[in-house]
């Protein structure tokens, strides 16, 4: 059966981002105690694959690169209906930028799902927001890619018609053969996890692999394989007057008009 | 690595029209090149005449690398990647910028991977470090943090840059050169096949150049209340923007969304009504000269970054404000 591979990224739950802070000494991001969730757009990518499974009997494989404690997060993808999951997890992979991440995920796909027909990603992750990994995975796999995908249509599960949303224009593309797609939330509505899914997930394979297992080139993974560096992180500096006006609408409106006039804005 | 010289810009085009962000980046590249005594290169792919390509010289380019072919009029990721990589390998620029548009976000990563170099996404500023290394300023975690990204050992240094953060130059009469590049494409380069191209109706959005921006969020409550923003903007001669939640509610079109995944604005006066002020939105307005925030929640984070904050229900404060302004400005 044809196989769809879905790339899933566990991210710190966006509901708790106000708890992120910088270590004043090291300048490193502190994210302790913040729960991990599947990047929301990745669920839309998974839904595309699950529909191919429902309609055409495809196999659905989930891949991820993350710390080992995120296996619990990947179980959610299995509970939604994926058949198996592979997690590349190794200290040597830490500090990877998008290029090293894409190299690693492509290595994982070549090793564990070499006959894939489609690789699916969310168009961006909410934490890094780079949108870069999908086209770079496609480069390493040597197949075409389409990002900003708002529609995936197929009649036979072999020839695909894909809509790419360029904001000012739409391209409709046709392709038969392996490719990488990065989808937006317009593409579908992901299914919810049900109790049967959760029970079924317990018996599905979830394998954790090291860099050595994947036979990756050590010079191309982790921080070593990442051409970009973070020179430093900073909190945006805010220098504003912060004059707060309170009272009845007419009073504050009058007061605000006066302030704006004084500031030369009217 | 010292062989790499020059700041390059990929100038995106749609139906033969240059993108604003491409022209904005030429302006920034001009500044960086002047500071380091080097040149600005523009990459133009499409179905173009040399005369049309020459226009980019006026916006700051010294050399325009023109790839003209009818198949290039429509975006093809593999063909674009191949031609851009060929030019980069031949000419060795130290940096290559693209707009952080959907097309730029589709193309730049593939080019970077093929060149095995670094790429930063959605930059809101570019500057040169003392070591002449390009510092690329990127918001992370929805803008809660700003990161300075560098690419110390690989060239070119690549970045996609948010539209609206730099200003394009007024077209000048400058000297420059159009270099016509060879275009050889195979059938494989043009896969996946484009079977349909639909340009969306381009609504004129006055937002980017507006000196006053009135912006509404989820707290506006309804499409009817949204009219208050339109009225206020009209009195002040400004434009109306919206946050992501307001766009999701259908109160405003996607084109006027302001924030990290929308437009960046820097008006003299910004008024935000019914907006809580997540950093995702704040990064789009933080360079405004004066920021006014109207919100009924006194603990809304937006008050932290305002000049004047009004604690009150926007749907009640705005009608009062509109009346007072009409009196003050003597308009009906």
Interface residues (C-beta under 8 A of the other chain):
Chain A: X14 X17 X18 X20 X22 X29 X97 X98 X99 X102 X126 X127 X128 X129 X130 X131 X132 X133 X134 X135 X136 X138 X139 X140 X144 X145 X146 X147 X148 X161 X162 X164 X165 X166 X167 X168 X169 X170 X171 X172 X173 X174 X175 X179 X226 X227 X228 X229 X230 X231 X232 X233 X234 X235 X236 X238 X240 X241 X242 X243 X244 X245 X246 X247 X249 X250 X252 X253 X254 X256 X257 X259 X260 X261 X263 X265 X266
Chain B: X14 X15 X74 X75 X77 X78 X101 X102 X103 X105 X106 X107 X108 X109 X110 X112 X113 X114 X116 X117 X118 X119 X120 X121 X122 X129 X135 X139 X140 X141 X142 X143 X144 X145 X146 X147 X148 X149 X150 X151 X152 X153 X154 X191 X192 X193 X194 X195 X196 X197 X198 X199 X200 X202 X254 X260 X261 X268 X269 X279 X282 X283 X286 X290 X291 X292 X298 X303 X304 X305 X306 X307 X308 X309 X310 X311 X312 X313 X316 X317 X319 X320 X321 X323 X324 X325 X328 X329
